[in-house]
């Protein structure tokens, strides 16, 4: 009986140790990824560098090198995400495209600070023809806001815009209630070819929610398809009406996934 009890205690202790190390590894991974975002050039995880600029501050370099060393020794399961790149007003995804094999454009919103005011993020895919002329774009807006009673709410908009020789055609939603978003950790995937599943939002619990554009008029959808056939390049970018506040509360990254 003593042996059985001792074995149970040992198993519980082992579970506690594993859970503790898992938490520490998650924390160190976040710290190290922040270093990468700020321009740290890794020496042990060489494929992980993502920033265009290089970190120069000696104190930050020493701190980030320590995070990397601990990760490599104690967190063997760590894998960086070299495909994620910063997405802001000055840096955006620029890619050649060709119908019918457009890539998927994925933006990741990550909470940097507890939200105590309204902010808004617009994620946009813009298409260009062979003359580098803007021919259309689609975007999705996510606007999280804290409620007066301490609750969290999120609203949004979605639209297609197609430019013609004279003027443009537009299909825009009314204000959306995104009641499935309950924090600012969200991945937003845009698939410009799939009208029925053009926007897919993955929340922090792993649930995937689809926002369709199939309700647009037949004329708009026909024009949209025509622009897809003409498009040879695309830009994936982020806009916001409150740039000074956004990065204080939410960091934005992107990756382009080939189909």
N, C-alpha and C positions, 0 to 999 in steps of 0.2 A: 504493500500500500504506500509506504514511504517513497519507494522508487517511482510509482505511478504519479504521486503528487509532485515529486521532484521533477519528473519529466514534463508534466503540465506547466509547472512554473518556468522551466527552461524554454518551452515552446512559446509561452506568453512573452517572456523577456526577449526572445529572438524576434518575435513579431513587432515588439516595441522598437527594438534596435533598427529593424528594416524600415519601419514607418518613419523613424527619426531621420535615418540616412536619406530616405526618399524625399522628405521635406527639405533637408539641407541641400540635396542635389538640385531640386527644383529652384530653390532660392539662388544657389550659385549659378545655375543656368541662366536665370533672368539677369543676374548681375553681369555675367559674361556677355550675354547678347546685347545688353546696354552698352558695354564697352565696344563691341563690334559696330553698333550703330554710331558711336562717337568717333570712329576712325581707328580703333586699335587693330594692329596687324599681328595676328596670332603666329606663334612659332611652333606650337604642338598640333593645332588644328588649322593647318595652312589653307585648307579649302573653305574656311569660314569667313574670310574677309569680305565685307559687304559695302562698306562706305567708300566713297570716291576720294575723300580726303584722308590724311594720316594724322593720328594723334601725336602731339608734340610735348604736352605737359608731362614732366618727369614723374610727378607724384601720381598722376592718373595712369601712366604707363606701368609704374611699379605695382599699383593696385590691381590693374587688369591682368598683369603677368601672374600675380598671385592667384587670382580667380582661375586662370587657365591651368596653372600648375595643379591646383586642388581638384579641378574637374577631371584632369587626365589621370590622376592617381586614385581618386576616391569614387568617381562617378563613371564607371566604365560604360554605362548605357547612354551617355550623353552623345547626341548627334546634333550638329548645328544645322541651320536651315539656310544654306548659302543662296537660295533663290529669293529670299525675302530682301527687298530693297526699300530704303526710305521713300515715302511718297509725300511730297509737299508741293508748295507753290512753285518751287524752282527746280524740282527734280521729278521726272515722270517717266513712265514706260513708253518707249518708242519702238515699234516693231513692224516688220513687213508682214502683210497678210495677203491671202488669196482665197477666194471662194472656191469650193465649199469647205475649206479646212481652216477656219478661223480658230485662233487659240482662245482659251478661257482667260479672262482677266479677273484676278482675285485681289481684293483689298482686305487688309487686316486692321481693325481698329482695336487698340489696346488702352485700357484705362491707365492713366498716369497719375491721377489724383481724384479723390472722391468728388463727385459732381455736386456743386452747390449753385449752379446757374445754367441757363439754357445755352447750348452750343449746337452747331449744325455742320455736317460734313456732306459734301456733294461729290460722288464718285462718278467720273465721266469717261466714256470711250468715244473718241472722235475719229471719224474715218476720212481718208483723203484719196483722191484719184491719182492717175499717173502724172498729172500736171501739178501735183502737190496742192490741189485745190480742196478746201473743206467741202464735203458733200453731205455729211450727216453726223449726228451724234445721238447718243442715248445716255441718260444719267439717272442715278438713284440718290435721293437725299435721305439721310438719317439725322433726326434732330432729337437727341435725348434731353430730358429736363427733369429736375427734382420737383416733386410735388410739395405743396404747402404742409402736408401731414407727414412728410418724410418718405413718401413713396417715390417710385421711379416711373416715369412715363416716356414713351418715345413715339414720335410721329414721323411722317416722311412724304415724299412725292416721287413719282417716276414719270419719265417722258421719252418720246422719240421726236427728233426734229430732222426734217429732210429739206435741204436747200435745192431750189429750182433755178432756172435761168432768171426768173423774176420772182422774188419772194420765197416763201417756204411753206411747207405743211408741217403741222405739229399735232402730236397726240399727248396730252398731259392729264395726269390723274388729278382728282380732288385730293385734299389732305388725307393721308392714310393714318390709321391708328395702328401702330406696330406693337400690339399688346403682348406679343411673344418675346419682345426684347426687354430684358429686366436689368441689364447693366451695359456698360460701354465696351465690352469685349465681344466683338462681332466680326465674322468674316463675310464679305460680300463678293459673290462671284457673278460676273456678267458674261453671258453667252449671247453674242449678238445675232447668232443664227437661229436660236431656239425661241421663237416668239412666245410659246406657251410657258417656257421656263427661263425667261431672259435674265431674271435676277434670283439668285438663291442666297439666302442669309442663314449662316450657321451661328447659332447662339452658343454661349459658354457652356451649356449643358450638352452640346453635341447635336441638338435637334436642328434639322434643315427645314427652312420655310421658303416656299416658292412664291414669287411675285410675277405674274404673267402680264404680257402686253397684247394678248390676243383679242381684247375688247376694243382695240383701235379700229377705225373704219377700214374697209377693204381698200380704199384708195391709198391711205397712209401705208398699209402693210405692203401693197404692191410697190409703191415708191421705195420703201425701205429695202425690199428684196432687190430692186434695181441698183440701189447704192451699194449693196453687198457685192454685187457682180462687178461693179466698177472699182471698188476699193483695192488699193495696193499697199496702203500703209495705215497704221492706226496709232493713236496716242492714248495712253491711259493716265488720267490725271485726277487730282483732287482740288476742289474749290471749297471755299468757306466764306460766309459773310462776316465772321468774327475771327480773323486770322490771329490777332494778338492773344486771344483767349484759348483757341483750339488746342495748340500744342502744350499748353499748361495742363489740360485735362485729358487729352487723347493723343496718342501717337498713331501715325498711319504708315503702313508698309504695303508693298505689293509684290506679286509675282505673276508671271505670265506662263500659263500651262499649255504646252502644245497639245493639240488634239490628235 
